Amino acid sequence: QVQLVESGGDLVQPGGSLRLSCAASGITFSVATLVWYRQAPGKQRKPVARITNTGFTVYSDSVKGRFTISRDNTKDTVYLQMNFLKPEDTAVYYCNAQIAGRHYWGQGTQVTVSS
């Protein structure tokens, strides 16, 4: 059974930092492309950062220079380091794993940026 479990979401002040984690099981993690998505209230879920099995990364313009995606294949875990957080980063953040055309999702973790 495939499981993706996100953690690390919290309430943080503007300008602060958080690190999200997503621990995977039931998949061959090392071959997966991993994507962090986010969904704000009333808005569509959108990708913010992607990392391929070779370590190539892509970021949305809204987070470029502030967020860093990384992976640890020894721990089957993908991370999202978020710095200089803004109120508009408030959303539920989801981990997505893509293998051979299949998509697997975690349950999401809430990030709230507010003073």
Secondary structure, 3 states (H helix, E strand, C coil): CCEEEEECCCEECCCCCEEEEEEEECCCHHHCEEEEEEECCCCCCEEEEEECCCCCEEECCCCCCCEEEEEECCCCEEEEEECCCCHHHCEEEEEEEEECCEEEECCCEEEEECC
